[in-house]
Amino acid sequence: MSKLRKVVLTILTVLALMVIGAYAFLQVQLGKIDRITAAETEFTTENFEEDTDAADTLDLSTLDWGEMIGVDESEKEEVINVLIVGQDTRVPGQRARSDTMIVLSIDNANKRLSMLSIMRDLYVQIPGYSNNKINAAYAFGGFELLDATIEENFGIHIDYNVEINFESFVDIVDAVGGIDVQLNRAEVNYLSCYSDAGKKYNDTPVSGLSEGMNHLDGEAALAYARIRHVATDTERDDFGRTQRQRVVIQAIFQQLKDQPWTDLLAVYDSVAGNVLTDMTNDEILTYGLAAYSMGVEEIDEYRVPEDGAYSGQSINRMSVLVPHSWDTLRANIQEFVYGK
């Protein structure tokens, strides 16, 4: 064997060993993520989250659900949808109603990332159960039922699921060195532990904040993402909270998008123990690298129902959101997710 061939073979062998070693290392790291178990997929009896004493404000016989639409098989291949559910705590084998629901879409053909926020009080049809708030689907039947509910009501297919304990926000934000967030006066007051009326809100005050741009560490970012009681016309309760969660995600994305993937391991290591998913290690690698390699500058975002497209109603002593037109809502979602 010639000297040149020996050198080439040696180099190829070393490269192969490096690839195998890197792959094995990543498999071990990805193995830190919890997988969905049978206990988390059990279906339970239904209940209604009564949060008002008001009488029903809507005659259910007049409720128009519009025309249900199926999922186009070609669209399943073009866009990968990952449903992210956020809860404050997670006890193995136990489920609560989903506080946060975001569909993260990876459109590799068009080099686009997007996130669709679903308001938890949206009144929907739940397969096999009575009509209820959409956050009840996760409590009744885990991801299987929530995925089916989203597909039936919105006409979009969910490929994979991820549950995140939002305490992991602290570790993620700290791992990226903090995030920059624009705060208004009401938010500063809330985070500083008081409102304009002097009412105490946040039990753990965040000091050193001012109206305008602020650099938040993990604890401050988590407190910001949890704000629900800033009484303004456009950012009340869950509407404002879902918007702030998207702000935090966008800010984290901005910190991460220009970093080499090797530096992302520290961020991953800080969150792995607080993640539950049905994705395999290879699927996480495939779609994670696909999203990272797109080079997009920002994640597109949309919320349903959008402002001006719903009415607040009382049904079965539940405060719910009812779209003015389900056909319009579905059309808007289809356009946002699939570009139809």
Stockholm file with secondary structure:
# STOCKHOLM 1.0

chainA/1-340         MSKLRKVVLTILTVLALMVIGAYAFLQVQLGKIDRITAAETEFTTENFEEDTDAADTLDLSTLDWGEMIGVDESEKEEVINVLIVGQDTRVPGQRARSDTMIVLSIDNANKRLSMLSIMRDLYVQIPGYSNNKINAAYAFGGFELLDATIEENFGIHIDYNVEINFESFVDIVDAVGGIDVQLNRAEVNYLSCYSDAGKKYNDTPVSGLSEGMNHLDGEAALAYARIRHVATDTERDDFGRTQRQRVVIQAIFQQLKDQPWTDLLAVYDSVAGNVLTDMTNDEILTYGLAAYSMGVEEIDEYRVPEDGAYSGQSINRMSVLVPHSWDTLRANIQEFVYGK
#=GR chainA/1-340 SS CCHHHHHHHHHHHHHHHHHHHHHHHHHHHHTTSEECCGGGSCCCCCCCCCCCCCCCCSCGGGCCCCCCCCCCHHHHHHEEEEEEEEESCCCTTCCCCCSEEEEEEEETTTTEEEEEEECTTBEECCTTSCSEETHHHHHHHHHHHHHHHHHHHHCCCCCEEEEEETTHHHHHHHHTTCEEEEECHHHHHHHTTCCTTCCCCCSSCCCSCCSEEEEECHHHHHHHHHCCCCCCSSSCHHHHHHHHHHHHHHHHHHHHTTSCGGGHHHHHHHHGGGEEESCCHHHHHHHHHHHHHTCCSSCEEEEESCTTSEEEEEETTEEEEEESCHHHHHHHHHHHHHCC
#=GC SS_cons         CCHHHHHHHHHHHHHHHHHHHHHHHHHHHHTTSEECCGGGSCCCCCCCCCCCCCCCCSCGGGCCCCCCCCCCHHHHHHEEEEEEEEESCCCTTCCCCCSEEEEEEEETTTTEEEEEEECTTBEECCTTSCSEETHHHHHHHHHHHHHHHHHHHHCCCCCEEEEEETTHHHHHHHHTTCEEEEECHHHHHHHTTCCTTCCCCCSSCCCSCCSEEEEECHHHHHHHHHCCCCCCSSSCHHHHHHHHHHHHHHHHHHHHTTSCGGGHHHHHHHHGGGEEESCCHHHHHHHHHHHHHTCCSSCEEEEESCTTSEEEEEETTEEEEEESCHHHHHHHHHHHHHCC
//
